[in-house]
């Protein structure tokens, strides 16, 4: 279910011939024709709307097929606040409904529809795989362990609270790299099922600062993420 953010974006490109429905992604140019820079603003907006039309129902179908009791009615939102860096995120509203959000700058930075499809699949995968709940559980566990250790060491109440906050932060990061790789794999599958090219879509990794093996980092190295996508696509296509 597309949210108001997408409706606002649609108004921005009203009358531009945005494709609707049909179950097929927009035609893809040959690799040699792919522009080196971002799409023009109107092209990026049209590509985003077209991607939502195709990828959202596929992601919802995967969610319903592979989960039990999890809400699968995805809401697509756009963060239109000025000055926000390119980013996409998965969260929930006050009723627990899943939201997949994009900043305008991420949409504007897209080189092709495949990138938008892969990112949308990746964020939807975080919801389908239950990463938010698992991260919260890990944060609570980290806070409890840290608090108990601080209390046993004779720390005062204020110090215990500070240590608990730190433990929660460490706990939340415990599986974050694994979660990102899992979402990359399922996101590639969702994009492929929707008719897009995840390998071309994952090329945006080349533009991201590489976190490498940063201590307590939240994201794995870009090369590892790209390798996961390649391996998933090869498996789905019957390769080795």
Helices and strands as residue ranges (DSSP letters): H 4-12, G 31-33, H 41-66, E 75-79, E 88-92, E 98-103, H 104-109, H 113-128, H 131-152, H 157-173, H 176-193, H 198-201, G 202-207, H 222-236
